[in-house]
């Protein structure tokens, strides 16, 4: 938060937003369960802030079960103006476990939060037309970008939509089934007109419009999760979708996804139970597909979003229905973004060459995570040397340091404590090396090239303790203009290719840079279902599909499913952004929704649909269990088009 409001402000706040003191900062707050109700009631507020204003800015996302859960927390989302920011950030506030800052939106996006709150306050009306006569119903939730919600694959046999609710977080619009049907009727088959009118592809508003492209990530993913031929007239998979803000998706670094995803999960769960009331049934199970991935964070199940998902799953179980969240394993197996190091004697050092590419218009981050417990004295000293030879040094428990010129700083290093798992970590932050916006030039850009990151051991670690380093995600997001360029660990001892010039898919040699531990950092929680990608024809893991985290207990993907029809026929076919069109897209992002569909079928069959249930679907033996988990799940393509001949 200090970085975002200080040297990183030009990246965090879009050009044209108001200045400090007026900005509303979106915060995801993790509250201590024993004092959560006091906090939510405004017990900490100074007299200058009215409690009515506080309650208007607040949305409760999750509460501990009655009597409290062993690890449960209360969660809240807050839009904090300057006085409220000062109150929340005040020293010694006893109510908070953590506060996570999300990328701010404009007034339209914030209006959507009010629309969601208004919808939640409406009385729920029961219908008598479905009730017990309906087949086993599971609500499908999709959180993504580029969701063409009126696509034919999401309609029934009469042309009406099967999407019950759609929240466009950027546009600040919440659409009901009736709203979508109204747009479909008014557009008379012109889907471009429909999406402009709905605010999905309004080019009068600045920003990327993913759904305007023929290949739209969210549309493809949603088709794999819950798309159907309208002739089937499926009524047992009502859908609730959330389109994440473009400002968050375009720059996953340093914009924080956690709050907007948490709000999306809360919205889907709440709307699912409104659907249950409307259909005259009991609580309905919910399956949410979240085809997003990040690289940094602790990889031990304690990141902010992972903790929220675990608490939300437990809360739903207490309320009498199942919530299942399906995530991709990640595509970073060969990206050189992870290193692991151990130290045996004082004075021993390890150096990580960290390469940043030129024309990178976003900041770059490297996180170095140390084992528990937190230290009382320094165990490691960090020295960072820039491509120009400038150096900065930081020991554990030390104050932040920086590198700069008379024009300004361009690199920073911090040491932080991580309370959820009693660990600590160093963060190295680099300014972009190219201007992100010509209208707001940066005083001093960072040099591109190889940064030498050296760790020197000073005592206090066991020989078996492992120090992990992860590079935060900084690459181009599919379909978006090029801004970030992924940095990586460029150790000369790391072997990328075998003797035939093929990508090497195992770790060989003494390099600390490792393919293990490259799993999506949102996917190391205890309850989330994690899916890797396999090649359909070859029946092998896709070369990019990430490997599990080595942190105890190890978290590996649960299974794999086909995400590439073959080495040559890349991707799998599913809906393009307009009705009648199909595109091939690949990656673990398209593996996850196929398994989400399977999970819904398990729940409809009155099974648990949990990780063990997914692992029970495996019939294909695959190598490298740290990547493939229990093995491969047979895929049932939704597009019945033979792309190759089986041997």
N, C-alpha and C positions, 0 to 999 in steps of 0.2 A: 504494500500500500504506500509505503514511503517513497518507493521508486516511481510508482505510477503518478503520484501527486507532485513529484519533484522532477528529476531529470528525464523521466519517461513520459511526461505529460503530453508532449506533442504526438507521441504514438498512441497514447491511451485515449485521448480526447480528439474526436474528429474536428477538423477545421470548421470554424463558424459557431462552435458551441460557446456558451457564456463562460465568463471568467470565474476564477476561484471565489468562493463566498456565495455564489449563486447556484453553482452546479448541484444537482441532486445526484448523489452517489448511491448506486444500488449495492447493498451489502447483504451477504448471506451470513447469518449469525447462528452459531452453535451455542446453545445455552446449557448451563448446568441444570440437570433435572430438578434438583432440590430447591432452586430459587427461580425457576423459569417463570412461574405464574407471577411472581413479584415484578420481574423484569417486564413481562408482557403487559402488566397493568401500569407500567410507567413509574415504578417506585424509585428509580434512579434519576428521574428527570429533575433538572433545576427548575426553580420557580418561573424562569423566563420562558419555558416551553409548556404550552398547554397540552394536557393529556388527550384532548380531542384531536389535536393535530398529530400527536404521536400515533394514535390508533388509526388515523386515516393513512399514515405512511407505512403501516405495518401489515404484513400478511403472515399468519402462522402456517407453517408447512407441515410440521409433524410434532406430536407430543409423545412423551413416554407413556406406556400403558399404565393403567391404574396400579398404584403401588410401586411404579418405576421398574424399568428393566435394568439388568445388570450393566449393560453398556449403552443403554438408550439415552438419547439427548432430546431436548426440544430444539426445533429449528424454526427460524423466522427470516423473512425477507423484509428489508427496510429500504425505503428511499430517503436518504439522509441529506438534509441541507446542512449548511455550515454549523449552526448551533448544535444540531443533533450529532453531527460528526464529532464535535468537540466533547459532547457528553458521553458518547459511546467510547471514544478513544481515551477518556480520562483515566488516570492511573488508579490502579487498585479496584477497578470495577469488578465486584465479586460474582456477577451473573454470567459472564461470558467464558466459554471455553476457547472460542476462536471467532474471528471475523474475516470474511473473504470478500474482497472487492471485485465486482464485475465491471465489464466495460459499459460505460453509460450509453443510453440511447437518447434520441431526441424526444420532443413532446409527444409525437405520434405514438412512439413505442410505449411511453409511460401511460398514455391513455388506455392502452390495452390492458394494463394491470387493473385499472378502474373498471373496465368492461368485464374482466374475469371476476372481480369481487362482486359486481352487480349481478352477474349470472349466478354466482354461488348463493346470493341472498334470496333469489327467487324461490317461491314455494314449489316443491316438486309434485307434479301431477301424475296420478296413476292412470294407465290405460287398461282397458279390458279386452283389447283386441288380440293380445298375444298370450301373456301369462304362461300357464303351465303347458299350453299346446305347442309352444316354440321348442325347437330342438335345443340340446345343450348349448348355451350361449357363452362365448368368451369375448371380452372386449379387447380389441387390438389397438395398441397405441404405437405411434411412430413419431419420433423426434428427429428432425432432419432439416435439410435445406433443399429448395427447389421442388416442393411438393405440388404437383398439378392435381389438386384435390378433386376437380370435376372430371377427371379422366374416365373414359368409358369402363375401364377395368374396375372402377370403384362405384359402379351403378348397378341397379337391379334391372329386371326384365322390362319394367315400364319406363325406364330412363331416369328414375329417381336415384338420388345418391344413397350410398350405404355409409357415407361419412356423416356421423352424427354431429360432430363439432370439429372445427378447425380454427386454431389460434395462429394468426400471422403476427408474430411478436414484433417485427419491424414496423408493420403498418398500423399496429395497435388495434387490430380488428379481430373479433371473435365471431365466427360464422356458425350458425346452426344448420341443421339439415334443411330446414325450411328456407333459410337464406341461400344456401347453395342451389337448391332446386329452383328458387326464384331467378338466380343468375343464369342457370342453364336454360330456363324458358325464355328469358329476355334476350339472351344472346343468339337464339335461333341457330345453334350449331357453330357459331363463330367463337372458338375457345380463346383466341387472342383477345377479342372484345371482352369476353367473360373475365379473364384474369386481369385485364386493365381495370375494369369496373370494380372488381373485388379488392384491388390494391396490391395484388401479387406481382404484377409486372407493369407498374405505373412508372413510365419513363420520365414523367414530369418531376419525379422525386429522385434525387441523386443516389447513386449506388448500383451495385451489380444486381441483375435480375436473373437468377439461376434458372427459373422456370421458363424463361424466354428462349433458352437454348434447346436444341433437339434432344440432347442427352442431359437429363436432369437427375442428379444423384438421388434426391428424396423420392421422386416419382418411381424410379427403378427399384429402389429399396422397398417402397410401400407395396408395389406390385408383387414382389417376391414374398412379402410378409402376409398380405391379405387381399391381393388382387384376384378377381374371379371373372369368368365369362358371365356377362349379364344374364344370359339365358338360364343360368343355374339358380338365379334369384335367391342367393344366400342371404338369410336374415340372421344367422347365428354368429356372425363375426362383425358386429357393429364396430366402426373405426373412429378413433379420436386422434387427430394429428396436430402436431405443433411444429411450425416452421421457425427455426432459430433466427435471430437477427443477422442480417448481412454483415454488420460491423463486427460481430463476434466471430462469425464463421470465416470471414475473409482473412483476419489476422488472429489465428489461434494463439499467437504469442505476440504481445503479452496479454491480450484480452482474455478474461477468465470466463470459461464456459459454465462454471459450476452453478451460479445462481440461475441462469436462464434455463439450464437443463432441470435443475431442481424445481423451478416454477412449472416447467412443462410436465414433469412427472406428477406433481401435485394436481395440476389441471386435469390430466388424463384420469387419475384415480377418482377425483371428485366427479367428473362427468360420467365415468363408468357407473358410479352408483346412482347418479341421476337417471341414467338409462335403465338401470335395474328397477327403479321406482316407476318410471314411465311404462315399463313392460310388465309391471305387476309381479315381479319375481323377487327372490331374495338377493343378497349381494352377489355380484357377478365377478368371476375371476378376471384378472387383467394381465395381459402380456405386452410389455413395452420393448420395442426394438430401438436401440440407440447406436447407430452405425457411425460413431465418432471415435477417434483415438488420440491420445496424447502420449508423450514420451518421458517426461520428467516426473517428479514427485517420488515419494518414498518406496513405492512398489511393495508395500506390506499390508495393504488393505486399510490404511488409516488416512488416506487423502480426504479432503473435504467432501468431494462428491461421493466417493466410495462409502464414507461413514453415513452420509445422508441416505443413500440408497439402502444400506443395511437397516437403518432405523425405520425407513418407510416400509420396507418389506415386513419387518417385525410388527409395526403398527397395523398394517393391513391384516396380518395373521390374527392379531388380537381382536380385530373388528369382524373377523369371521369370513374372510375371503383371501384368495391367493393373489399375490403380486409377483410376477416373474419379469426380470430385466435381462435382456439378451444383448451382449456386447461382442464386437469383433476383437480378435486377438491382436490385430495390428499388422502393418505391412513393413515393419522396420528391421526384419531379420538381418539384412545385408547392409544396413545403413550406417554402421559404425557409430552408433550413438551411445554405447554402453561400455564401461570398463570396470574391472574388479581388481583390487589390489590388497595384499596382506603385507604385514611388516613384522619382522622378527627381532630387530635390534635397534636401539636408539641411534639416530644418525642416518639410518637407511632412508633412501629417497626413491620416489617413482615419478617419472615425467610423462605427461600426456600431451602430445602435440595436437592442438585444437585448431582446425583450419576453418576460417571464415572466407566465404567466396565474395568476390567483388560484386558491385551493383546490388547489394543486399539492402533493401529499404526498410527492413524491420530489425529490431534489436536481436541479439543472440544471447543465450543463457546456457550456462553449464552449472549443474548441481552436483555436489559431492556429499554423499550421505554416509555418516559414520554410525557404527553400531551402538546399541544401548549398553549401559546407561549413559545419561548425560554426565559430562566430566566436571570435576571440581578444579582441575588444572588442564592446561593444554596438552593434547595428545599428538596433534599434527600441526605443522606450520605450512601455510599455503603461500607459494610465490608464483606470481603471474608475470610473464615477460611478453611484452607486445612485439609485433613484427619489427618495430623500430628500435627495440632494445630497452624501452622504458620498463621499469619494474615496480610492482607493489607487493607487499608482504603482509599477511594476516595470520595470527594464531587463533586457536580456539579461545572463546570468551572475549576476543578482542573487539575493538570498535571498528566500524567500517572504514575502508581505505579506498582511494581512487587514483586514477591516472588522468592527466589532462595537460592542457597548454594554457597560455594566457587567455585564449578565447573561451575556454571552458573544459569540463571533464568529459571523457569519452569512455571510461571503463571504471567499474566499481566492484568491490568484493565485500561480502557480508558473511558473518557467522550468525546462525540462528538456532535456537532450541526448538525442537518439535515435541510438544507435550503428549500428543496422542499415543506415541509409541516410545516415549522417553529417549528419543534420539536427538541428534544434532546434525546440521548440514551447513556447508559453505555454498554460497551462490556467487558466481562470477557473471556480471552483466556487462554487455558491450553495446555501445551506441551503434546505430546503423552506420554502414560505410557509404551510403548513398542517400540523397535527400528523399524522405518519404512524401513530401508535399512541397512543391516550389513556392507555395504561398506562405509557408511557415518554415523557413530554413533553420537548420540546426546549427548552433554556434560552432561545435567541433565534432566532426565525424570521426569514427574509429577507423584505424587502418585495417585494410583487408590483409589476409595472409595467415601465417601459422603463429598462434599464440602458444607459448610454452607454459604449461600448468604443472608445477612441481610441488609434490607433497613430501615433507620431511618428517619422519617419525621422531617424537620426543619422549615416548613412553606412555604406558597406561593401557595398551591394547594387548589382547592375547594373540598368540601366533595364528589361532584359528579364526580370529575376527576378520571380516571382509569389509573393505571400504568400497562403495560403489559410486561411480560417476555416470550421470546421464545428461545428454545434450537435449535441451528442450526443443520441441517441434517448431520448425521455422520455414517449412517448404511451401510451395504453391499448393493451394487447395484446389481440388478438381473443379474446372469450369471458371475459376476466378482469374483475373489478371495477375500476372507475375509481380509479386512484391517481395516476399521473403525468399531466401535461398538457403537451403538446409546446411548448417555447419556440421562438422563431423570430426571424429578423432582419427588423425592421420598418422598412426604409428607405423614406422617402417617394418616392424616385425610381423605385422598383421598380413596374412596371406589371403588375398581376394580371389585368386583364380587357381585352378588346378593346372597340370602340365599341358592339358589340351585347350586351355584358354576359357574353360567354363567356370561359372561362378562356383566357388567352393562353399559348400553348405555345412561344413563342420569347422570347429575351431582347431587350428593346427599351429604348433609353435608356441613361443614364450610370450607373445604379446598380451598385455593386460586388456586390450580391446576384445570384447567377447560378443558372440552372437546370442548367447544365453542372456536372459534378463531383458530382452527387448520387447516384452509383452506390453500392450496398451496399459498405461499407468492408471486408467480408470477401471481396469479389469482384474484387480488382484484382491477383491473383496471375497468374503466367504460364501455368499449366496448368489452372486450374479453368474449367469450362464455365459461362458466364453467360447467362441467358435473360431477355428482356424480355417484356412483355405487349402483345398486340394485340387489336383489335376484330375479331370474326369477320365480321360482315356488311359493315362499312365498310372493312375491310382497311386500318386505320390504327393507329399506336401508341396504346395506352391513355394517357389524359392524365396518369396518375400514374407511368408507367413511366420509371425514372430514366435519366439520361444519363451517359456515361462520364466517367472522371476525366481531367483534363487533364495530370496529372503525366507527364513523359517517362519511358518511352514511353507514349503514351496507351493506356488500357485501356477499351474499350467493350464492351457486350454482344456476344455472338457471333451471336445471332439472336433472333427473336421467335416466339411461337406464341400461339394464341387463348387468352386468359384471361377474355374477356368475349364472350359470343355476339353482343351488339350493344350500342349505347348504352343501349337500353331493357331488353334481356334481360341483366341483369348476371350476371357469373360464368359458370362452366361446371358442369354437373351431374356429381356423383360421389357416393360413399357418404356417408351420414350415420353417426352413431355406432352405430346398431343395424341389423341385417340387414334387408334389404327396403326400407329408407328411403333417399331421395336428397335432397341439398340442392345449391343453387348457391352457390359461393364463387368470388371473384375475386382479382385481384392477381398480381404476379409470382411469389408463392409457389405458385400453381397452374399457372403456366407451366412452372416448372423441372421438376416431376416428369413432365410429358408428354414433355419432351425426354430426361429420364433413361430413360424407356421406350425411346425411339428409340436412345439410346446403347447400351443393352443389346442391342438388335437388331443394331446395327452390330458389336458385339463378337462376338455369336453367329455372324455371317456372316464372322468372321475378319478384320474390318477393325479399324482402330486405335480408332475411336470417340472420337477426341480433338476438339479445337476445330475443326480443319480439316474433320474428318468431319461435324460438326454443321453447319458453314457450307455444306458440300456438299449438305445436305438442303433448302436454301432454294430455293423456286420463286416466291415472291411478292415483288415489288419494293415497298419501303416507303420513305417519306421519312425524313429526319433520321438518317443512319447513326450518329451519336453515341449514338442511343438504340436503333436497330433493328439495328445491326451489318450482317451480310450480307443481312438481309431476313427475310421471314416463312417459317416452315415450315408446310406444310399439316397441319392437325389432324385426327385420326381420333377423334371423340368416343366415349368408352366407354359413354355413355348415348345410345342411338339414339332421341332424342326431338326432333322438329322444333319449335323454339321460335319460329320466324318463317318467313315465306316469302321465298325469294330473289327479287330483282328480275328 
